[in-house]
Amino acid sequence: MEYIQISGKTRQEAIERAIEQLGVDESKMDIQVVDEGSKGFLGIGAKDYIIKVKKY
């Protein structure tokens, strides 16, 4: 299986979305951080946390 890219406002949110999409536990996924995102200033310029995941 190839990597899929998933984003979320936080690392945990991105991982939860990956678990939901792949249907496996976090311990059975290879997770690579693409972008740690940022909160921005007063929400302006905020960027999501982005990960690449695949099943083992």
CHARMM-style PDB file with segment names, atoms N, HN, CA, C and O in Angstrom:
ATOM      1  N   MET     1       0.847  -1.184   0.000  1.00  0.00      PROA
ATOM      2  CA  MET     1       0.000   0.000   0.000  1.00  0.00      PROA
ATOM      3  C   MET     1       0.888   1.241   0.000  1.00  0.00      PROA
ATOM      4  O   MET     1       1.916   1.282   0.675  1.00  0.00      PROA
ATOM      5  N   GLU     2       0.484   2.232  -0.752  1.00  0.00      PROA
ATOM      6  HN  GLU     2      -0.352   2.198  -1.300  1.00  0.00      PROA
ATOM      7  CA  GLU     2       1.237   3.477  -0.809  1.00  0.00      PROA
ATOM      8  C   GLU     2       0.777   4.417   0.298  1.00  0.00      PROA
ATOM      9  O   GLU     2      -0.281   4.235   0.900  1.00  0.00      PROA
ATOM     10  N   TYR     3       1.601   5.419   0.544  1.00  0.00      PROA
ATOM     11  HN  TYR     3       2.460   5.567   0.055  1.00  0.00      PROA
ATOM     12  CA  TYR     3       1.276   6.419   1.562  1.00  0.00      PROA
ATOM     13  C   TYR     3       0.096   7.265   1.108  1.00  0.00      PROA
ATOM     14  O   TYR     3      -0.066   7.551  -0.078  1.00  0.00      PROA
ATOM     15  N   ILE     4      -0.725   7.658   2.075  1.00  0.00      PROA
ATOM     16  HN  ILE     4      -0.595   7.426   3.039  1.00  0.00      PROA
ATOM     17  CA  ILE     4      -1.766   8.646   1.814  1.00  0.00      PROA
ATOM     18  C   ILE     4      -1.483   9.847   2.709  1.00  0.00      PROA
ATOM     19  O   ILE     4      -0.943   9.704   3.805  1.00  0.00      PROA
ATOM     20  N   GLN     5      -1.848  11.010   2.238  1.00  0.00      PROA
ATOM     21  HN  GLN     5      -2.287  11.126   1.347  1.00  0.00      PROA
ATOM     22  CA  GLN     5      -1.591  12.244   2.986  1.00  0.00      PROA
ATOM     23  C   GLN     5      -2.872  12.675   3.689  1.00  0.00      PROA
ATOM     24  O   GLN     5      -3.943  12.722   3.085  1.00  0.00      PROA
ATOM     25  N   ILE     6      -2.741  12.991   4.978  1.00  0.00      PROA
ATOM     26  HN  ILE     6      -1.870  12.953   5.468  1.00  0.00      PROA
ATOM     27  CA  ILE     6      -3.892  13.382   5.792  1.00  0.00      PROA
ATOM     28  C   ILE     6      -3.524  14.609   6.608  1.00  0.00      PROA
ATOM     29  O   ILE     6      -2.394  14.731   7.083  1.00  0.00      PROA
ATOM     30  N   SER     7      -4.474  15.515   6.771  1.00  0.00      PROA
ATOM     31  HN  SER     7      -5.391  15.416   6.386  1.00  0.00      PROA
ATOM     32  CA  SER     7      -4.201  16.726   7.545  1.00  0.00      PROA
ATOM     33  C   SER     7      -5.223  16.886   8.664  1.00  0.00      PROA
ATOM     34  O   SER     7      -6.302  16.295   8.643  1.00  0.00      PROA
ATOM     35  N   GLY     8      -4.848  17.700   9.632  1.00  0.00      PROA
ATOM     36  HN  GLY     8      -3.971  18.180   9.649  1.00  0.00      PROA
ATOM     37  CA  GLY     8      -5.718  18.025  10.753  1.00  0.00      PROA
ATOM     38  C   GLY     8      -5.173  19.256  11.454  1.00  0.00      PROA
ATOM     39  O   GLY     8      -4.034  19.657  11.213  1.00  0.00      PROA
ATOM     40  N   LYS     9      -5.957  19.846  12.300  1.00  0.00      PROA
ATOM     41  HN  LYS     9      -6.883  19.521  12.496  1.00  0.00      PROA
ATOM     42  CA  LYS     9      -5.505  21.049  13.006  1.00  0.00      PROA
ATOM     43  C   LYS     9      -4.371  20.738  13.975  1.00  0.00      PROA
ATOM     44  O   LYS     9      -3.552  21.608  14.274  1.00  0.00      PROA
ATOM     45  N   THR    10      -4.318  19.482  14.474  1.00  0.00      PROA
ATOM     46  HN  THR    10      -4.983  18.776  14.231  1.00  0.00      PROA
ATOM     47  CA  THR    10      -3.252  19.036  15.370  1.00  0.00      PROA
ATOM     48  C   THR    10      -2.748  17.672  14.897  1.00  0.00      PROA
ATOM     49  O   THR    10      -3.355  17.035  14.036  1.00  0.00      PROA
ATOM     50  N   ARG    11      -1.624  17.238  15.479  1.00  0.00      PROA
ATOM     51  HN  ARG    11      -1.131  17.756  16.179  1.00  0.00      PROA
ATOM     52  CA  ARG    11      -1.080  15.914  15.152  1.00  0.00      PROA
ATOM     53  C   ARG    11      -2.096  14.834  15.507  1.00  0.00      PROA
ATOM     54  O   ARG    11      -2.339  13.912  14.728  1.00  0.00      PROA
ATOM     55  N   GLN    12      -2.681  14.959  16.683  1.00  0.00      PROA
ATOM     56  HN  GLN    12      -2.484  15.708  17.316  1.00  0.00      PROA
ATOM     57  CA  GLN    12      -3.643  13.952  17.139  1.00  0.00      PROA
ATOM     58  C   GLN    12      -4.857  13.884  16.224  1.00  0.00      PROA
ATOM     59  O   GLN    12      -5.343  12.793  15.922  1.00  0.00      PROA
ATOM     60  N   GLU    13      -5.350  15.025  15.781  1.00  0.00      PROA
ATOM     61  HN  GLU    13      -4.956  15.911  16.026  1.00  0.00      PROA
ATOM     62  CA  GLU    13      -6.504  15.030  14.877  1.00  0.00      PROA
ATOM     63  C   GLU    13      -6.154  14.350  13.557  1.00  0.00      PROA
ATOM     64  O   GLU    13      -6.963  13.594  13.020  1.00  0.00      PROA
ATOM     65  N   ALA    14      -4.964  14.608  13.031  1.00  0.00      PROA
ATOM     66  HN  ALA    14      -4.307  15.222  13.467  1.00  0.00      PROA
ATOM     67  CA  ALA    14      -4.535  13.979  11.780  1.00  0.00      PROA
ATOM     68  C   ALA    14      -4.432  12.461  11.953  1.00  0.00      PROA
ATOM     69  O   ALA    14      -4.849  11.708  11.074  1.00  0.00      PROA
ATOM     70  N   ILE    15      -3.882  12.015  13.076  1.00  0.00      PROA
ATOM     71  HN  ILE    15      -3.543  12.627  13.790  1.00  0.00      PROA
ATOM     72  CA  ILE    15      -3.756  10.578  13.332  1.00  0.00      PROA
ATOM     73  C   ILE    15      -5.135   9.938  13.484  1.00  0.00      PROA
ATOM     74  O   ILE    15      -5.366   8.841  12.975  1.00  0.00      PROA
ATOM     75  N   GLU    16      -6.043  10.605  14.173  1.00  0.00      PROA
ATOM     76  HN  GLU    16      -5.856  11.496  14.586  1.00  0.00      PROA
ATOM     77  CA  GLU    16      -7.403  10.074  14.329  1.00  0.00      PROA
ATOM     78  C   GLU    16      -8.090   9.936  12.973  1.00  0.00      PROA
ATOM     79  O   GLU    16      -8.804   8.961  12.741  1.00  0.00      PROA
ATOM     80  N   ARG    17      -7.887  10.886  12.089  1.00  0.00      PROA
ATOM     81  HN  ARG    17      -7.307  11.678  12.278  1.00  0.00      PROA
ATOM     82  CA  ARG    17      -8.458  10.799  10.742  1.00  0.00      PROA
ATOM     83  C   ARG    17      -7.851   9.623   9.978  1.00  0.00      PROA
ATOM     84  O   ARG    17      -8.552   8.927   9.244  1.00  0.00      PROA
ATOM     85  N   ALA    18      -6.545   9.402  10.152  1.00  0.00      PROA
ATOM     86  HN  ALA    18      -5.975   9.967  10.749  1.00  0.00      PROA
ATOM     87  CA  ALA    18      -5.874   8.283   9.490  1.00  0.00      PROA
ATOM     88  C   ALA    18      -6.423   6.950   9.993  1.00  0.00      PROA
ATOM     89  O   ALA    18      -6.676   6.043   9.200  1.00  0.00      PROA
ATOM     90  N   ILE    19      -6.607   6.830  11.301  1.00  0.00      PROA
ATOM     91  HN  ILE    19      -6.402   7.567  11.945  1.00  0.00      PROA
ATOM     92  CA  ILE    19      -7.159   5.607  11.891  1.00  0.00      PROA
ATOM     93  C   ILE    19      -8.546   5.334  11.310  1.00  0.00      PROA
ATOM     94  O   ILE    19      -8.870   4.201  10.953  1.00  0.00      PROA
ATOM     95  N   GLU    20      -9.353   6.380  11.223  1.00  0.00      PROA
ATOM     96  HN  GLU    20      -9.089   7.300  11.513  1.00  0.00      PROA
ATOM     97  CA  GLU    20     -10.705   6.262  10.686  1.00  0.00      PROA
ATOM     98  C   GLU    20     -10.677   5.839   9.216  1.00  0.00      PROA
ATOM     99  O   GLU    20     -11.457   4.984   8.798  1.00  0.00      PROA
ATOM    100  N   GLN    21      -9.782   6.437   8.442  1.00  0.00      PROA
ATOM    101  HN  GLN    21      -9.148   7.132   8.782  1.00  0.00      PROA
ATOM    102  CA  GLN    21      -9.725   6.170   7.008  1.00  0.00      PROA
ATOM    103  C   GLN    21      -9.126   4.801   6.699  1.00  0.00      PROA
ATOM    104  O   GLN    21      -9.618   4.103   5.811  1.00  0.00      PROA
ATOM    105  N   LEU    22      -8.072   4.402   7.416  1.00  0.00      PROA
ATOM    106  HN  LEU    22      -7.673   4.969   8.137  1.00  0.00      PROA
ATOM    107  CA  LEU    22      -7.408   3.130   7.136  1.00  0.00      PROA
ATOM    108  C   LEU    22      -8.036   1.958   7.884  1.00  0.00      PROA
ATOM    109  O   LEU    22      -7.888   0.806   7.475  1.00  0.00      PROA
ATOM    110  N   GLY    23      -8.728   2.245   8.965  1.00  0.00      PROA
ATOM    111  HN  GLY    23      -8.848   3.181   9.298  1.00  0.00      PROA
ATOM    112  CA  GLY    23      -9.383   1.191   9.722  1.00  0.00      PROA
ATOM    113  C   GLY    23      -8.438   0.316  10.528  1.00  0.00      PROA
ATOM    114  O   GLY    23      -8.743  -0.845  10.799  1.00  0.00      PROA
ATOM    115  N   VAL    24      -7.286   0.869  10.916  1.00  0.00      PROA
ATOM    116  HN  VAL    24      -7.038   1.812  10.696  1.00  0.00      PROA
ATOM    117  CA  VAL    24      -6.329   0.120  11.737  1.00  0.00      PROA
ATOM    118  C   VAL    24      -5.884   0.965  12.920  1.00  0.00      PROA
ATOM    119  O   VAL    24      -6.063   2.182  12.927  1.00  0.00      PROA
ATOM    120  N   ASP    25      -5.303   0.311  13.920  1.00  0.00      PROA
ATOM    121  HN  ASP    25      -5.158  -0.679  13.914  1.00  0.00      PROA
ATOM    122  CA  ASP    25      -4.787   0.985  15.102  1.00  0.00      PROA
ATOM    123  C   ASP    25      -3.511   1.759  14.751  1.00  0.00      PROA
ATOM    124  O   ASP    25      -2.815   1.416  13.795  1.00  0.00      PROA
ATOM    125  N   GLU    26      -3.214   2.789  15.519  1.00  0.00      PROA
ATOM    126  HN  GLU    26      -3.780   3.068  16.295  1.00  0.00      PROA
ATOM    127  CA  GLU    26      -2.018   3.611  15.287  1.00  0.00      PROA
ATOM    128  C   GLU    26      -0.739   2.773  15.279  1.00  0.00      PROA
ATOM    129  O   GLU    26       0.201   3.091  14.549  1.00  0.00      PROA
ATOM    130  N   SER    27      -0.693   1.715  16.077  1.00  0.00      PROA
ATOM    131  HN  SER    27      -1.456   1.457  16.669  1.00  0.00      PROA
ATOM    132  CA  SER    27       0.505   0.875  16.153  1.00  0.00      PROA
ATOM    133  C   SER    27       0.739   0.076  14.873  1.00  0.00      PROA
ATOM    134  O   SER    27       1.819  -0.486  14.689  1.00  0.00      PROA
ATOM    135  N   LYS    28      -0.251   0.018  13.990  1.00  0.00      PROA
ATOM    136  HN  LYS    28      -1.128   0.475  14.140  1.00  0.00      PROA
ATOM    137  CA  LYS    28      -0.128  -0.720  12.740  1.00  0.00      PROA
ATOM    138  C   LYS    28       0.019   0.208  11.535  1.00  0.00      PROA
ATOM    139  O   LYS    28      -0.231  -0.193  10.398  1.00  0.00      PROA
ATOM    140  N   MET    29       0.429   1.457  11.794  1.00  0.00      PROA
ATOM    141  HN  MET    29       0.633   1.783  12.718  1.00  0.00      PROA
ATOM    142  CA  MET    29       0.624   2.436  10.726  1.00  0.00      PROA
ATOM    143  C   MET    29       2.041   2.979  10.765  1.00  0.00      PROA
ATOM    144  O   MET    29       2.637   3.131  11.831  1.00  0.00      PROA
ATOM    145  N   ASP    30       2.567   3.269   9.588  1.00  0.00      PROA
ATOM    146  HN  ASP    30       2.083   3.146   8.721  1.00  0.00      PROA
ATOM    147  CA  ASP    30       3.824   3.997   9.477  1.00  0.00      PROA
ATOM    148  C   ASP    30       3.431   5.457   9.275  1.00  0.00      PROA
ATOM    149  O   ASP    30       2.749   5.788   8.305  1.00  0.00      PROA
ATOM    150  N   ILE    31       3.858   6.329  10.185  1.00  0.00      PROA
ATOM    151  HN  ILE    31       4.413   6.060  10.972  1.00  0.00      PROA
ATOM    152  CA  ILE    31       3.465   7.738  10.149  1.00  0.00      PROA
ATOM    153  C   ILE    31       4.692   8.602   9.915  1.00  0.00      PROA
ATOM    154  O   ILE    31       5.682   8.493  10.638  1.00  0.00      PROA
ATOM    155  N   GLN    32       4.626   9.464   8.902  1.00  0.00      PROA
ATOM    156  HN  GLN    32       3.822   9.553   8.315  1.00  0.00      PROA
ATOM    157  CA  GLN    32       5.701  10.410   8.622  1.00  0.00      PROA
ATOM    158  C   GLN    32       5.120  11.818   8.621  1.00  0.00      PROA
ATOM    159  O   GLN    32       4.073  12.069   8.025  1.00  0.00      PROA
ATOM    160  N   VAL    33       5.808  12.728   9.292  1.00  0.00      PROA
ATOM    161  HN  VAL    33       6.658  12.524   9.776  1.00  0.00      PROA
ATOM    162  CA  VAL    33       5.354  14.116   9.353  1.00  0.00      PROA
ATOM    163  C   VAL    33       5.792  14.842   8.085  1.00  0.00      PROA
ATOM    164  O   VAL    33       6.968  14.820   7.722  1.00  0.00      PROA
ATOM    165  N   VAL    34       4.843  15.482   7.418  1.00  0.00      PROA
ATOM    166  HN  VAL    34       3.888  15.500   7.712  1.00  0.00      PROA
ATOM    167  CA  VAL    34       5.128  16.277   6.226  1.00  0.00      PROA
ATOM    168  C   VAL    34       5.281  17.742   6.624  1.00  0.00      PROA
ATOM    169  O   VAL    34       6.228  18.410   6.206  1.00  0.00      PROA
ATOM    170  N   ASP    35       4.339  18.241   7.439  1.00  0.00      PROA
ATOM    171  HN  ASP    35       3.570  17.698   7.779  1.00  0.00      PROA
ATOM    172  CA  ASP    35       4.360  19.639   7.879  1.00  0.00      PROA
ATOM    173  C   ASP    35       3.740  19.715   9.270  1.00  0.00      PROA
ATOM    174  O   ASP    35       2.631  19.227   9.486  1.00  0.00      PROA
ATOM    175  N   GLU    36       4.447  20.320  10.204  1.00  0.00      PROA
ATOM    176  HN  GLU    36       5.349  20.716  10.029  1.00  0.00      PROA
ATOM    177  CA  GLU    36       3.938  20.434  11.575  1.00  0.00      PROA
ATOM    178  C   GLU    36       2.911  21.549  11.727  1.00  0.00      PROA
ATOM    179  O   GLU    36       2.353  21.728  12.810  1.00  0.00      PROA
ATOM    180  N   GLY    37       2.654  22.290  10.674  1.00  0.00      PROA
ATOM    181  HN  GLY    37       3.107  22.144   9.794  1.00  0.00      PROA
ATOM    182  CA  GLY    37       1.640  23.327  10.709  1.00  0.00      PROA
ATOM    183  C   GLY    37       2.011  24.477  11.630  1.00  0.00      PROA
ATOM    184  O   GLY    37       3.102  24.508  12.200  1.00  0.00      PROA
ATOM    185  N   SER    38       1.096  25.415  11.766  1.00  0.00      PROA
ATOM    186  HN  SER    38       0.210  25.391  11.303  1.00  0.00      PROA
ATOM    187  CA  SER    38       1.298  26.553  12.660  1.00  0.00      PROA
ATOM    188  C   SER    38      -0.061  27.127  13.037  1.00  0.00      PROA
ATOM    189  O   SER    38      -1.040  26.979  12.307  1.00  0.00      PROA
ATOM    190  N   LYS    39      -0.098  27.773  14.173  1.00  0.00      PROA
ATOM    191  HN  LYS    39       0.697  27.893  14.766  1.00  0.00      PROA
ATOM    192  CA  LYS    39      -1.349  28.362  14.656  1.00  0.00      PROA
ATOM    193  C   LYS    39      -1.633  29.706  14.011  1.00  0.00      PROA
ATOM    194  O   LYS    39      -2.772  30.172  14.025  1.00  0.00      PROA
ATOM    195  N   GLY    40      -0.617  30.330  13.448  1.00  0.00      PROA
ATOM    196  HN  GLY    40       0.309  29.951  13.436  1.00  0.00      PROA
ATOM    197  CA  GLY    40      -0.807  31.646  12.869  1.00  0.00      PROA
ATOM    198  C   GLY    40      -0.946  32.704  13.955  1.00  0.00      PROA
ATOM    199  O   GLY    40      -0.749  32.422  15.137  1.00  0.00      PROA
ATOM    200  N   PHE    41      -1.276  33.890  13.557  1.00  0.00      PROA
ATOM    201  HN  PHE    41      -1.436  34.119  12.596  1.00  0.00      PROA
ATOM    202  CA  PHE    41      -1.475  34.993  14.489  1.00  0.00      PROA
ATOM    203  C   PHE    41      -2.953  35.319  14.509  1.00  0.00      PROA
ATOM    204  O   PHE    41      -3.513  35.756  13.504  1.00  0.00      PROA
ATOM    205  N   LEU    42      -3.588  35.106  15.659  1.00  0.00      PROA
ATOM    206  HN  LEU    42      -3.133  34.751  16.476  1.00  0.00      PROA
ATOM    207  CA  LEU    42      -5.033  35.298  15.805  1.00  0.00      PROA
ATOM    208  C   LEU    42      -5.806  34.468  14.782  1.00  0.00      PROA
ATOM    209  O   LEU    42      -6.872  34.867  14.316  1.00  0.00      PROA
ATOM    210  N   GLY    43      -5.245  33.300  14.442  1.00  0.00      PROA
ATOM    211  HN  GLY    43      -4.378  32.975  14.821  1.00  0.00      PROA
ATOM    212  CA  GLY    43      -5.896  32.403  13.492  1.00  0.00      PROA
ATOM    213  C   GLY    43      -5.616  32.726  12.042  1.00  0.00      PROA
ATOM    214  O   GLY    43      -5.971  31.950  11.155  1.00  0.00      PROA
ATOM    215  N   ILE    44      -4.981  33.868  11.784  1.00  0.00      PROA
ATOM    216  HN  ILE    44      -4.693  34.499  12.505  1.00  0.00      PROA
ATOM    217  CA  ILE    44      -4.671  34.259  10.411  1.00  0.00      PROA
ATOM    218  C   ILE    44      -3.359  33.595  10.011  1.00  0.00      PROA
ATOM    219  O   ILE    44      -2.361  33.691  10.724  1.00  0.00      PROA
ATOM    220  N   GLY    45      -3.370  32.931   8.881  1.00  0.00      PROA
ATOM    221  HN  GLY    45      -4.181  32.853   8.301  1.00  0.00      PROA
ATOM    222  CA  GLY    45      -2.170  32.256   8.399  1.00  0.00      PROA
ATOM    223  C   GLY    45      -1.951  30.891   9.029  1.00  0.00      PROA
ATOM    224  O   GLY    45      -0.865  30.324   8.910  1.00  0.00      PROA
ATOM    225  N   ALA    46      -2.966  30.355   9.700  1.00  0.00      PROA
ATOM    226  HN  ALA    46      -3.848  30.816   9.797  1.00  0.00      PROA
ATOM    227  CA  ALA    46      -2.841  29.036  10.320  1.00  0.00      PROA
ATOM    228  C   ALA    46      -2.697  27.968   9.240  1.00  0.00      PROA
ATOM    229  O   ALA    46      -3.332  28.038   8.188  1.00  0.00      PROA
ATOM    230  N   LYS    47      -1.842  26.971   9.524  1.00  0.00      PROA
ATOM    231  HN  LYS    47      -1.325  26.914  10.378  1.00  0.00      PROA
ATOM    232  CA  LYS    47      -1.631  25.860   8.597  1.00  0.00      PROA
ATOM    233  C   LYS    47      -1.889  24.551   9.336  1.00  0.00      PROA
ATOM    234  O   LYS    47      -1.538  24.409  10.507  1.00  0.00      PROA
ATOM    235  N   ASP    48      -2.504  23.602   8.643  1.00  0.00      PROA
ATOM    236  HN  ASP    48      -2.789  23.718   7.692  1.00  0.00      PROA
ATOM    237  CA  ASP    48      -2.793  22.299   9.238  1.00  0.00      PROA
ATOM    238  C   ASP    48      -1.529  21.459   9.403  1.00  0.00      PROA
ATOM    239  O   ASP    48      -0.536  21.659   8.704  1.00  0.00      PROA
ATOM    240  N   TYR    49      -1.588  20.521  10.338  1.00  0.00      PROA
ATOM    241  HN  TYR    49      -2.395  20.358  10.906  1.00  0.00      PROA
ATOM    242  CA  TYR    49      -0.561  19.502  10.549  1.00  0.00      PROA
ATOM    243  C   TYR    49      -0.796  18.456   9.462  1.00  0.00      PROA
ATOM    244  O   TYR    49      -1.926  17.994   9.295  1.00  0.00      PROA
ATOM    245  N   ILE    50       0.230  18.075   8.727  1.00  0.00      PROA
ATOM    246  HN  ILE    50       1.147  18.450   8.862  1.00  0.00      PROA
ATOM    247  CA  ILE    50       0.074  17.126   7.629  1.00  0.00      PROA
ATOM    248  C   ILE    50       0.977  15.920   7.862  1.00  0.00      PROA
ATOM    249  O   ILE    50       2.161  16.061   8.167  1.00  0.00      PROA
ATOM    250  N   ILE    51       0.388  14.721   7.710  1.00  0.00      PROA
ATOM    251  HN  ILE    51      -0.574  14.607   7.462  1.00  0.00      PROA
ATOM    252  CA  ILE    51       1.154  13.484   7.843  1.00  0.00      PROA
ATOM    253  C   ILE    51       0.937  12.610   6.609  1.00  0.00      PROA
ATOM    254  O   ILE    51      -0.050  12.751   5.888  1.00  0.00      PROA
ATOM    255  N   LYS    52       1.890  11.705   6.390  1.00  0.00      PROA
ATOM    256  HN  LYS    52       2.693  11.591   6.976  1.00  0.00      PROA
ATOM    257  CA  LYS    52       1.741  10.650   5.393  1.00  0.00      PROA
ATOM    258  C   LYS    52       1.663   9.350   6.179  1.00  0.00      PROA
ATOM    259  O   LYS    52       2.460   9.124   7.090  1.00  0.00      PROA
ATOM    260  N   VAL    53       0.711   8.499   5.832  1.00  0.00      PROA
ATOM    261  HN  VAL    53       0.064   8.682   5.092  1.00  0.00      PROA
ATOM    262  CA  VAL    53       0.553   7.234   6.550  1.00  0.00      PROA
ATOM    263  C   VAL    53       0.318   6.083   5.581  1.00  0.00      PROA
ATOM    264  O   VAL    53      -0.193   6.264   4.475  1.00  0.00      PROA
ATOM    265  N   LYS    54       0.709   4.893   6.033  1.00  0.00      PROA
ATOM    266  HN  LYS    54       1.124   4.746   6.931  1.00  0.00      PROA
ATOM    267  CA  LYS    54       0.347   3.667   5.326  1.00  0.00      PROA
ATOM    268  C   LYS    54       0.281   2.543   6.338  1.00  0.00      PROA
ATOM    269  O   LYS    54       0.903   2.604   7.398  1.00  0.00      PROA
ATOM    270  N   LYS    55      -0.482   1.512   5.998  1.00  0.00      PROA
ATOM    271  HN  LYS    55      -0.987   1.462   5.136  1.00  0.00      PROA
ATOM    272  CA  LYS    55      -0.586   0.333   6.863  1.00  0.00      PROA
ATOM    273  C   LYS    55       0.703  -0.458   6.769  1.00  0.00      PROA
ATOM    274  O   LYS    55       1.380  -0.452   5.741  1.00  0.00      PROA
ATOM    275  N   TYR    56       1.039  -1.150   7.872  1.00  0.00      PROA
ATOM    276  HN  TYR    56       0.490  -1.155   8.707  1.00  0.00      PROA
ATOM    277  CA  TYR    56       2.166  -2.091   7.835  1.00  0.00      PROA
ATOM    278  C   TYR    56       1.751  -3.314   7.070  1.00  0.00      PROA
ATOM    279  OT1 TYR    56       2.544  -4.243   6.913  1.00  0.00      PROA
TER     280      TYR     56
END
